[in-house]
């Protein structure tokens, strides 16, 4: 009986959870090896994150990225509320692909795929983020009013920062 109640609750949760998708692509004038070295090192996140998020890494293991790696951040979300975000690296295909998934943080669900594809004159970096919000219908309203725009601002900032960092490099 307990298993049935759990299944019903899980099915209801999935049915009403609105899943959003954000996709970005950027051409960078760098080699695949340079891209991997930069993006697979969590210490580089701070320089491509907007200052208003007050982003700080509070725990990670240095060295090569691997599935199961845990990274803990402190940042300020909407309304400048301090929040802990814990990420697990769940998939790694060096130097082409990795996935980070939020284990604890401001979203109900966060799955971020990072792909690096060689192109003439550099690489194409592809970000695909699937995410869901907390707070049910209120979260959906906040998404439409504010959260979608803030996420776009974060990824726009990241795009500009990467252009600056890698300008004229290959």
Buried (B, 14 or more C-beta within 10 A) or exposed (E): EEEEEEEEEEEEEEEEBEEBEBEBEBBBBBBBEBBBEBBBBBEEBEEBBBEEBEBEBEEBEEEEBEEEBEBBBBBBBEEEEEBEBBBBBBEBEBBBBBBBBBBEBBBBBBBBBBBBBEEEEBBBBBBBBBBBBEEEEEBBEBBEEEBEEBBEEBBEBBBEBBEEBBEEEE
